[in-house]
Amino acid sequence: MVDPVVDPVARPEAGEVLGGGLANLGQVVRRGDVVERPAPPHAAALHEYLRALRDAGFDGAPEPKELRGGREVLSFVPGGVAVPPYPEWSKTEQSLTSVGRLLRRMHDAAAGVPIPEAQWPSEFVDPGAENGDHQVILCHNDACLENVVFRDGEAAALIDFDFAAPGRPLWDLAFCAWYWVPMVPGAIRQVEGMDGLDPFPRLRLLVDAYGLGDADRRTLLELFAQVTETCRRFVNGRVASGDPVFTEVDARRDPQRWDNIQKWLAEHNEDFLAALGV
């Protein structure tokens, strides 16, 4: 497979504007071997964490360079990123399983990295992070197709840690699965460029590649309803604030989208349990 490239818009005087996700659309610029993008309010703590993650042996994330003028400078991560309309290579079992392995490598490294004190984003935060006796790491929380860089057909790096926040590794895996399986009905998969994918074996492939133990598989399945509600609140909040990008995207969607996802998840709970072997 030849690695694709993120769609650049040529602007020689300002570098290349990189296409991709919605939150910072048109604001991410590549200049040679670095990328400049809007700095989140917690950028200093996030940079400290990303450096520590690299020191712990995880090289699958951008290297922070500096903060200046409300923007952050990071190393450019070479490779290919899937953007809509999603290319066929991004939907293969090979791509899916490599994402599971990459996320597990990040989580294993993160387990030994202290979480800096900061006002971490709350948009995608794990609602169960503070309940119970379980490990808490700094989750990526947005490992969607647009935020995974591929090289030689394998997921090599995660980018865009803007929504990273403390949480359970299982929550991060659930968010990842929600995007990559994806955990939505066939009608939504069809209109969102993921038609023809069977979510039941794909969820099993992802969690097997991640190395999720049998005891956590039922809990993982229970999290998808919460992930769906988290995404609903995020999109509704962006629309209510007048964000033009999310307003346009939301206007093209079925108004019953979120309710249909929740209904589908409930109807197929037993099918997913069987697929996961629990």
ABEGO torsion letter per residue (X at the ends): XBBBBBBBBBBAAAEBBBBEBAAABGABBBBEABBBBBBBAAAAAAAAAAAAAAAAGBAABBBBABBBGGBBBBBBBBEBBBBOBBBAAAABAAAAAAAAAAAAAAAAAAAABBBBBBBBBAAABBAAAABEBBBBBBBAGABBAAABBBBGGBBABBBGAAABBBBBAAAAAAAAAAAAOBBBBAAAAAAAGABGBBAAAAAAAAAAAAGBBAAAAAAAAAAAAAAAAAAAAAAAAAAAAGBAAAAAAAAABBAAAAAAAAAAAAAAAAAAAAAAGX
